[in-house]
């Protein structure tokens, strides 16, 4: 099983999305990340973003199950 990481803002704490299998998926409710100086920043406050190992409810279990099914079909 692949590790999932939440993408969060250091300043406001908002979730921006998640990274799974090296691909970023933006949350529907989150503002788009802003690129400045080749780095990603929060679309809401402009703060730096960081990766946090998945252990919170940001990624619904159904998304994880669907991604696993797609990966197994591609193999």
LINLINUR-V192635 format. One line per field, one symbol per residue. psi: psi as a letter, one per 20 degrees, with the letter a starting at -180 (. if undefined). Layout:
psi->???
//
This chain:
psi->qqqppqoqphgijqphbrppkjppoqqhiqqqqppplkqqqpigijrqqrpppojrkhoqhhgggghggghhhh.
//
